[in-house]
């Protein structure tokens, strides 16, 4: 008798738990959907892309659609003076990944791959890298890469230059 009473009580508690879970789900689900709709409207209003980050990466592109553009020689860039007050330099080789399927490829693609444009492309790298100190470059090489990529994307559009790499990177 005791066992069957415990079984009935357990069964009743399971049913109550099931009913309360269903009520909670029914009560919360519309609010979650409303919140998602509101977030979507806000991102549309400020023109954010929910599917990808602000800076594209080569992981989103088929490698066959990318052309690597490297500079003919390395760059030597004077860095901003840091805490030690000394003048430091970085010697770096830069490789750009250009998306052949970009909307901007027809306009800028051949220009970027042309050797005539190399001095301008180098000047962009020099401008960006010279903003960093020796300590910053030592601590966070990725920040330098991201800053260069962001500058190229500001000029040529987000989906033309999709990655910046270093064939060499030597701070001095």
Secondary structure in CASP SS format (residue, H / E / C, confidence):
PFRMAT SS
TARGET T0000
AUTHOR 0000-0000-0000
METHOD secondary structure of the structure
MODEL  1
X C 1.00
X H 1.00
X H 1.00
X H 1.00
X H 1.00
X H 1.00
X H 1.00
X H 1.00
X H 1.00
X H 1.00
X H 1.00
X H 1.00
X H 1.00
X H 1.00
X H 1.00
X H 1.00
X H 1.00
X H 1.00
X H 1.00
X H 1.00
X H 1.00
X H 1.00
X H 1.00
X H 1.00
X H 1.00
X H 1.00
X H 1.00
X H 1.00
X H 1.00
X H 1.00
X H 1.00
X H 1.00
X H 1.00
X H 1.00
X H 1.00
X H 1.00
X H 1.00
X H 1.00
X H 1.00
X H 1.00
X H 1.00
X H 1.00
X H 1.00
X H 1.00
X H 1.00
X C 1.00
X C 1.00
X C 1.00
X C 1.00
X C 1.00
X C 1.00
X C 1.00
X C 1.00
X C 1.00
X C 1.00
X C 1.00
X C 1.00
X H 1.00
X H 1.00
X H 1.00
X C 1.00
X C 1.00
X H 1.00
X H 1.00
X H 1.00
X E 1.00
X E 1.00
X E 1.00
X E 1.00
X E 1.00
X C 1.00
X C 1.00
X C 1.00
X C 1.00
X E 1.00
X E 1.00
X E 1.00
X E 1.00
X C 1.00
X E 1.00
X C 1.00
X C 1.00
X C 1.00
X C 1.00
X C 1.00
X C 1.00
X C 1.00
X C 1.00
X E 1.00
X E 1.00
X E 1.00
X E 1.00
X E 1.00
X E 1.00
X E 1.00
X E 1.00
X E 1.00
X E 1.00
X E 1.00
X C 1.00
X C 1.00
X C 1.00
X C 1.00
X C 1.00
X H 1.00
X H 1.00
X H 1.00
X H 1.00
X H 1.00
X H 1.00
X H 1.00
X H 1.00
X H 1.00
X C 1.00
X H 1.00
X H 1.00
X H 1.00
X H 1.00
X H 1.00
X H 1.00
X H 1.00
X H 1.00
X H 1.00
X H 1.00
X H 1.00
X H 1.00
X H 1.00
X H 1.00
X H 1.00
X C 1.00
X C 1.00
X C 1.00
X E 1.00
X H 1.00
X H 1.00
X H 1.00
X H 1.00
X H 1.00
X H 1.00
X C 1.00
X H 1.00
X H 1.00
X H 1.00
X H 1.00
X H 1.00
X H 1.00
X H 1.00
X H 1.00
X H 1.00
X H 1.00
X H 1.00
X H 1.00
X H 1.00
X H 1.00
X H 1.00
X H 1.00
X C 1.00
X C 1.00
X C 1.00
X C 1.00
X E 1.00
X E 1.00
X E 1.00
X E 1.00
X E 1.00
X E 1.00
X E 1.00
X E 1.00
X E 1.00
X E 1.00
X E 1.00
X C 1.00
END
